[in-house]
Amino acid sequence: MTLLLSVNLGRPKTVPYTDHPEGVTGIDKRPADGPVRVAAPGPKGTGASGLAGDAVCDTRHHGGTDQAVYAVAREDLDDWERELGRPLPNGSFGENLTTAGLDVSGARIGERWRIGPDLVLEVTSGRIPCRTFQGHLGESQWVRRFTRKGAPGAYLRVIEPGEIRAGDPVEIVHRPAHEVTVALQFRAVTTERELLPRLLAAGEALHPEALATARKYMAAQTA
């Protein structure tokens, strides 16, 4: 059964490992006790998290319409637990949604999920690891190791707002005909740039920054 295991929220926290001008981050997310409202936060740079009560501190790189929600599969956290030899509670990767029974990194760009009775989200891209993520986990060479694994979890935009809570069912209500998955998109923008032309099949559903990168690559190849 495909379920939402937890809805995770973060509060601003001062840390030594972020590039935020004021040294704060909202990556330390913990499961919420009750329902959480989810809605489109507005454009990147001004909009923050799509979840009410969740902090996104560095809006230069995080949050906004096309990164309103971040989801990670519990199965991927379990895999990392075995590899790292330590517990990783829900929210450990700074994800808003921890799911069960859903291949998050195998989701197609533009795939839509209904969570609970009202909320509809659309997959836009994979999560690119950063210095803050590495500092939060406290694992050596974490950015490199996370990238090599190639299971980044998914960013999503809000199509229809709604209220969600732990235990809500997750239903895939639309799956595009193309084969551009989150994992493929992640590899294309990180380690295998020769894959970039394949991203164009996802069209405007793709995160605008990834789409611009793919188009720029194609233009350079044909120049």
N, C-alpha and C positions, 0 to 999 in steps of 0.2 A: 504494500500500500504506500502511496506517495503522500507524505505528510510534511507539514511545517513543524519541525521539532522545537524551534525557539525563535523569537523575535528579539534581536539584540540591539541595545542602545548604549551609546558612549557619552561620557561627560568630558568637558575639557580638562586636560591634565598636563601639568608642566613636566617636561622630560628633557634630557640632554641630547637626544638622538633625532631631533626633527629639524628641518630647515625652515620651519615657520618662524617669521620674524620675532614673534613673542615666545617661542619655545613651547607651544602648546599643541596637543593632538587629541583627537577623539577616537583613536584606534582601539583603545581598551574598552571593548563593548561587553556588556553583561546581559543575560536574558531578562526580559521584562516580565513582570508579574501578571499583567493584565493586557487588555486590548490596546493596540497601537494604530493610530490613524496614519495612512500613507497617501501622499498626494504629490504631484509634480512640484518640485521646489523652485523652478525657474532656471534661467541659463547659467552655464558654468561661469564662475567668476563672481556671481552675485548669489545664485541659488546654492543651497547647501544640501543637507540630507532630505530625502523624501519622507523620512519617518519623523513624526512628531516626537520631540524630546530627545532626538539623537544629535550629537554634535559632529559637525564637519568643520574643522578649524582652518585648514589651508584650502580655501576655495580656488586658489590658483590651479591646483592639480586634482582636486577631489570634489565630489558632489556635482550638483547641477542636473539639468533635465536628462541628459543621456547617461548619467552615473548616479541616478537617484537612489538606487538600492543595490546592494552587493550581496550575492548569495553564494554559499559554499555547501557542498554535499557533506553530510556527516561521514559518509563512506571515505571521502578523501581525508578528512581529519583523522579517521581511524587508521588509515594507511600511514599517515605521517606519525601518528602515535607509535606505531610499531617501528618505524624507521628511526625516530628520535629517542625512543625509550622513555617517554614522559607523557603525562596526561595532557590533552588539549580539550578543555571544556568548550561547549558551544560559545561562539563569539571570539575564540582565540585568534582567528585570522583577521579580526576587525570586521567580520561579516555581519550584515543586518539580519539575514535569514540563514538559518541552518536547516537543511532539508534532509529527508530520508526517502530512499527509493527513487531518486531523481538524478539522472546523469547530467549534472550541471555543466561541466566542461564539454560534454558531448552535445549540448543543446545547439540548435542552429540559430544563427543571427536572424532576428526577426520572429523567432518562436515566441508564442504568447502563453503565459500561464495565468490561470485564474486561481487565486488563493482566497479561501473563504467565500462568502456569498457575492462579494462585489469587486474586490480588487483584481485588476488585470494589468500584468506587467509584460514588457517586451524586451527580449535579450538584445543587447547592443554590442558587447565586446567582453574580452577577458581582462582581468586585473593585472596591471604591470607592477611588479614588486619594486619597492623603493627603500631608501635608507631608514625611514621611520618604521616600516614593516620589519626590517631586519633588527633594528634596535628593540622593538617591542617583543619579538620572539627571543632575542638574545642568543641566536644560533650563528656560529661562525659560517661565513660564506653563504648566508641564507638567500640572498638575491640570486646568486648563481644556482644554488640547489633548487630553489623554487622554479626558476626558469627552466632548468633541465628536466624537471618532472613533467612540465607541460599540462598541468591540471589547475588552471588559475582561478576557477570559479567565474561567475558571470556578473557583469554590471547589467542593470535593467532600467528602462524608462517606464514611467507610469502612464498607462493608456486610459484606465478608468480607476479613479481613487476609491479607497475603501478602508475598512477597519479589519485588522487581522490579529490573530493570537495563536499561541502555541497549540498544536493539535489540529489546526485547520487543514483540510485536504488541499492538495495542489493538483490541478488538472491542466494538462497541455491542451489548449483550445484551438491553437493554430500552429502548424509546422510547415514552414516554407518548402518549396520543391527543390531548392538548391541544396548543395552539400557543404556549405560554409559553416562549420561549427565554431564554437568559442575556442576550442583547442587549436584549430587550424588558423584562426585569426591571430591568436596569441603567438604561434610560431612564426607567422608571416611578419609580424611587426617587431619580433625580437631576434630570433636566430636564423630564420630561413626566409630572407627577403625575396627570394625568387618565387615565393608563393603569393606575393602581393597581388598579382593580376587576378588570381582566383577569387579574391575578396570582392571584386566588383560584381559578382553574381548576386551578392546580398543586397545591392542597391542602397537606397536611402535608409534602410533599417540599420545599417552599419553605423557605429559611432562616427560622427562627422570627422574626427581627427584621423581615424583609421582609414576612412574613405578618401580623405584628402591625400594621405600618404600613398595609398594604392594608385590613385590617379596621377600623382606626381611621378611615381616610379614608372608607370606605363608611358607617360609623356617622355621621360628621359630615355626609355628604351627605343622609342620610335623617332626620336629627334635625329 
